[in-house]
Amino acid sequence: MSCRILVIYYSLDGNTRLIAEAIAKEVGADLLELKTDKEPPSRGFMKYLWGGRQVFMKQVPSLLPFAYHPLDYDFLFIGTPVWAFSYTPAVAAFFDRFPVTGKKIALFCCSGGMCGKTLVKMRRRLRGNEILADKHFVEPLRLSPEKAAGEARRWARALVG
């Protein structure tokens, strides 16, 4: 029996999408983008104000329906941008909706600098699983999309074997 792999991610600017797509392609995984019923502004200062407020107020948006059922998979890659030094409200909504246990998991985040405690907080929310690794990618689209995608592919390949 082969291992079923799903890459779950949220992306606003496309950085996390780039990494998620590279991982999925490399390991033959299904890809699940988290979409919310109310997306934040995608440009300007309001994007940061809106997103940061959601994180600090612990607001959890409604997620749009999924094409895949995450609990049907053996191995999950879960990715998020860093908002206010944490994972996004969309990822929080995923954690609330799907209490994942007994899975192999790899975590990744993308940011413009530091990731704060994003990965630590994700690990905490995912107790009861085997967290194999986590990785932080800094500005993949701006610095070097090809290099970042290559790094993501190598990382995923090493984890899946």
Buried (B, 14 or more C-beta within 10 A) or exposed (E): EEEBBBBBBBBBBBBBBBBBBBBBBBBEBBBBBBBBEEEBEEEEEEBEEBBBBBBEEEEBBEBEEBEEEBEEBEBBBBBBBBBBBBBBBBBBBBBEBBEBEEBBBBBBBBBEEEBBBBBEBBBEBBEEBEBBBBBBBBBBBEEEBEEBBEBBBEBBEEBBE
